[in-house]
Amino acid sequence: KSGETSCWGWSDLSVSDAAQRGAKRAAELAKKFKDGDRSKAGRYGYGDRPLREELLKEFKDESGELIAALTRNSYGCLILNTSNLLMIDIDSDESGSSKPSGSFLSRLFGDGGRKDKQVTGLEEISAKAKSWLALNSSWSLRIYRTAAGFRILAPHATISPGDSVVERVFEHFACDPLYRKLCNTQKSFRARLTPKPWRCRYRVPNIAWPWSGEDDKGKFTEWEKGYSRASEGYASCKLEIELGSGSIVHGFEEIIKLHDSTTRASEALHLA
């Protein structure tokens, strides 16, 4: 059978460089079809390439080196990407994530069971943090609760995804496997700053960047207005505890401030 094959490419250099990469990937995909390999011809797994996201803002250090970027993902959330500020994503069934509403019984008698799980989850992650700090006393750890588990920021030193310590600390804290893979692919760490739409009982946008024209951009702007209203009563994470040396690399203060203010980490809100 004959047909058309298309792929997108990416580049930090130019549009033409991205186009060349896209053409190369399309040729590789076409060859897979021709050779009868359908295993991954029509679908790429999560984390096997950089994600295609709109770049909103860049953060550079005093030497002009890019250290962080603010992007928007495919379902409209703001994402913080960092080149050397270590961020760890931990999924936990016992995170006790806050929810907009509970069952009739939990509303009537309270939600003590969920609170017990919250305490247990925090105790476990804190114990892991303390055992890590016992062998790495210079480290500073900021532990946040998320809707699905925990997030840890380590701002005491510049740490890149390729550094040997990253695999060890990811393993120690049982970091999410998909997150590990994506960090390795994108050569950066990432954290979602704004609530997931469906956790706010709001729909995901039915269009995605890059916009095909002004009409698409206008539709997204309208979606964004509704999303902002729907997510008003939610936070993306909650700062639970700070452990370790407490030191912060110069330049990371601005990034942490952006993270905490945008996620609303110090506000008593439902997590989404």
ZAMARGU-4260 file (C-alpha; in steps of 0.2 Angstrom, whole numbers, plus 5000, padded with zeros to 4 digits):
<rodrens>
0) 5000/5000/5000 | 5006/5018/4997 | 5003/5033/5007 | 5010/5049/5014 | 5021/5049/5029
5) 5025/5065/5040 | 5035/5068/5056 | 5039/5083/5065 | 5057/5088/5069 | 5064/5099/5083
10) 5079/5111/5084 | 5087/5124/5095 | 5096/5132/5080 | 5083/5136/5067 | 5067/5131/5058
15) 5077/5124/5043 | 5087/5113/5055 | 5070/5106/5063 | 5063/5103/5045 | 5078/5093/5041
20) 5076/5082/5056 | 5058/5080/5052 | 5062/5074/5035 | 5075/5062/5041 | 5063/5055/5054
25) 5049/5053/5040 | 5061/5044/5029 | 5066/5032/5043 | 5047/5029/5046 | 5044/5026/5028
30) 5058/5013/5028 | 5050/5004/5042 | 5034/5003/5033 | 5043/4997/5017 | 5052/4984/5027
35) 5036/4977/5035 | 5041/4984/5052 | 5024/4990/5060 | 5029/4989/5078 | 5033/5007/5081
40) 5029/5014/5064 | 5014/5024/5068 | 5017/5027/5087 | 5032/5033/5097 | 5033/5030/5115
45) 5032/5043/5129 | 5050/5050/5132 | 5058/5044/5116 | 5060/5062/5109 | 5058/5080/5116
50) 5040/5085/5118 | 5033/5098/5107 | 5028/5112/5118 | 5026/5131/5116 | 5040/5141/5123
55) 5033/5155/5134 | 5049/5161/5144 | 5067/5158/5146 | 5078/5160/5161 | 5097/5163/5160
60) 5111/5164/5172 | 5123/5178/5174 | 5134/5171/5160 | 5119/5170/5148 | 5118/5151/5149
65) 5100/5145/5148 | 5095/5136/5165 | 5076/5135/5164 | 5061/5137/5152 | 5043/5139/5154
70) 5032/5130/5142 | 5014/5124/5139 | 5010/5106/5137 | 4998/5098/5125 | 4983/5099/5138
75) 4986/5117/5142 | 4996/5116/5158 | 5012/5127/5162 | 5028/5117/5163 | 5044/5122/5171
80) 5059/5114/5163 | 5076/5116/5171 | 5094/5111/5164 | 5102/5109/5181 | 5090/5112/5195
85) 5086/5094/5200 | 5067/5090/5202 | 5061/5072/5206 | 5044/5066/5202 | 5037/5052/5214
90) 5020/5043/5211 | 5012/5036/5227 | 4996/5027/5229 | 4996/5034/5247 | 4999/5052/5243
95) 4982/5056/5250 | 4979/5069/5236 | 4966/5082/5239 | 4950/5080/5230 | 4936/5093/5226
100) 4923/5082/5234 | 4922/5065/5243 | 4909/5052/5246 | 4893/5056/5257 | 4900/5047/5272
105) 4917/5056/5271 | 4908/5073/5270 | 4897/5067/5285 | 4910/5060/5296 | 4926/5068/5290
110) 4940/5060/5280 | 4951/5053/5293 | 4956/5038/5283 | 4963/5049/5269 | 4972/5060/5281
115) 4980/5045/5289 | 4987/5040/5272 | 4993/5058/5269 | 5003/5057/5285 | 5010/5039/5281
120) 5015/5045/5264 | 5024/5060/5271 | 5033/5050/5284 | 5039/5038/5271 | 5046/5051/5260
125) 5054/5061/5274 | 5062/5045/5280 | 5069/5042/5263 | 5075/5060/5262 | 5084/5059/5279
130) 5093/5043/5275 | 5099/5051/5259 | 5104/5066/5269 | 5114/5056/5281 | 5126/5051/5267
135) 5124/5068/5257 | 5124/5081/5271 | 5127/5096/5259 | 5110/5093/5250 | 5095/5103/5252
140) 5078/5095/5249 | 5061/5104/5247 | 5047/5091/5248 | 5030/5095/5240 | 5014/5085/5240
145) 5006/5083/5223 | 4989/5075/5218 | 4998/5059/5213 | 5012/5058/5225 | 5027/5070/5229
150) 5039/5081/5221 | 5057/5085/5227 | 5067/5100/5222 | 5086/5100/5226 | 5092/5118/5224
155) 5109/5116/5234 | 5120/5113/5218 | 5119/5112/5199 | 5115/5095/5194 | 5112/5090/5176
160) 5102/5075/5170 | 5117/5066/5164 | 5126/5067/5180 | 5130/5050/5189 | 5121/5055/5205
165) 5105/5058/5196 | 5102/5039/5193 | 5106/5035/5211 | 5094/5048/5219 | 5080/5043/5207
170) 5082/5025/5212 | 5083/5030/5231 | 5067/5039/5230 | 5058/5027/5217 | 5056/5041/5205
175) 5043/5038/5191 | 5050/5028/5177 | 5042/5038/5163 | 5049/5054/5171 | 5066/5047/5172
180) 5065/5042/5153 | 5059/5059/5148 | 5072/5068/5158 | 5085/5058/5149 | 5078/5061/5132
185) 5075/5080/5135 | 5091/5082/5145 | 5081/5093/5157 | 5070/5091/5173 | 5052/5096/5172
190) 5038/5100/5184 | 5019/5104/5180 | 5015/5121/5188 | 4996/5122/5184 | 4982/5110/5188
195) 4977/5096/5176 | 4960/5102/5168 | 4951/5086/5171 | 4955/5087/5189 | 4946/5104/5189
200) 4932/5096/5180 | 4936/5105/5164 | 4939/5099/5147 | 4956/5098/5138 | 4959/5110/5123
205) 4954/5102/5107 | 4968/5111/5098 | 4986/5110/5100 | 5001/5121/5097 | 5008/5125/5084
210) 4993/5134/5079 | 4988/5132/5061 | 4981/5150/5060 | 4974/5165/5070 | 4957/5155/5072
215) 4966/5141/5082 | 4975/5154/5093 | 4958/5162/5096 | 4950/5146/5101 | 4964/5142/5113
220) 4963/5159/5121 | 4944/5156/5124 | 4948/5139/5132 | 4962/5147/5143 | 4949/5159/5150
225) 4938/5145/5155 | 4952/5135/5162 | 4958/5149/5172 | 4941/5151/5180 | 4939/5132/5183
230) 4956/5130/5191 | 4955/5145/5202 | 4952/5135/5218 | 4966/5122/5215 | 4985/5121/5218
235) 4997/5110/5209 | 5007/5105/5224 | 5009/5109/5242 | 5026/5113/5251 | 5027/5100/5265
240) 5044/5101/5273 | 5062/5107/5269 | 5076/5096/5275 | 5095/5097/5274 | 5107/5111/5272
245) 5095/5124/5266 | 5107/5131/5254 | 5101/5137/5237 | 5112/5140/5222 | 5113/5159/5216
250) 5100/5161/5202 | 5089/5146/5208 | 5079/5158/5220 | 5070/5166/5205 | 5065/5148/5198
255) 5059/5142/5215 | 5049/5158/5218 | 5041/5155/5201 | 5038/5137/5205 | 5030/5140/5222
260) 5019/5155/5217 | 5013/5147/5201 | 5009/5131/5209 | 5002/5140/5224 | 5012/5129/5235
265) 5009/5138/5251 | 4990/5140/5249 | 4977/5128/5257 | 4969/5122/5241 | 4964/5106/5234
270) 4977/5098/5224 | 4975/5095/5205
</rodrens>
